[in-house]
Amino acid sequence: MTLRLGLCCQFLDSPIRFRTATHRFVSTLSPTARRTYLAAIAADNATALAAAVERCAELGIGGFRITSQMLPLGTHPVSGYALEALDRNRAIRVAFGRARDLARARGIRLSFHPDQFVVLNSEREDVVRSSAEELEYQAGMAEMVGADTVVFHGGSVAGGAAAAVERLERGLEMLSDCARRVIALENDDHRFSPADLLPLCRRTGVPLVYDVHHHRCHEDGMSVETATDQAAATWAGREPWAHISSPRAGWGAGNPRPHADYIDPRDFPEAWRGRRMTVDVEAKAKERAVVALLSALRGSRKRAKASR
């Protein structure tokens, strides 16, 4: 296995949907009705995850990013719950286990990407605490479903980049060994570049998920090839993750940060071809975009062989 392309969270064409819940509605239910409602959502999402794995395998997609709302409201300060409270006969956990085993059998790599409210280096202690709790919760979900990575951004740059990185390192030290085994950092498109995060990743052993689009939006003087090599080294022999997207308005017009429906094959780095890595395709057209990029890469490989 060399390069895999991954799908992020949702399908357009396949009838696979993940249910969610809102605190506003859940708060209107009695404790018994709330437990029944959330348990049904968790069970349905476990079934949907298995279906997502099967569909990815059918399409030739090698990775799947699981929605962070797989167990919705799990860490909500009022409506939060432990899965054990919903799953007294362990049927839901068994269903997630089936999805885990299926992913392993089909060779589909799984990951999580918490929402933007995870800011482990915030200047506010309550935000740091809730961010750590969210990462611990998602690390527990990752263990349950066999996901090997929970990726999040560096967070705030309040007080300057150096102080922000120091706070981030202290935040990482708060996490359990279980969470530290699966977490990874990602460079973003306006705060933390690869050059900002790589020294921290080397010191802490937390790997870097290299987002090439973010790097092109927020340059640091490092080439794509060098950033790819140095990010891959932080994985210490494990298969690296990376992210790709294309700018909706193109590189020469307007804001390049919003994602396009599809990936322009010219945006796929030459340095990634033939590598052992998983690349999440962050595109609005979801599985259509992943399949289109797969086709484009295979076509270019065939043309390269024919020209030899």
ABEGO torsion letter per residue (X at the ends): XBBBBBBBGBBAABBBBBBBBBAAAAAABBAAAAAAAAAAAAAAAAAAAAAAAAAAAAAGBABBBBBAAABBGAABAAABBBAAAABAAGAAAAAAAAAAAAAAAAGBBBBBBBBAABBAABABAAAAAAAAAAAAAAAAAAAAAGBABBBBBAEBABGEAAAAAAAAAAAAAABBAAAAAABBBBBBAAABBAAAAAAAAAAAGBBBBBBAAAAAABBAGBBAAAAAAAAAAAAGGBBBBBBBBBBAAEAABEBAABBBABBBAAABBAAABGBBBBBBBBBAAEAAAAAAAAAAAAAAAAAAAAAX
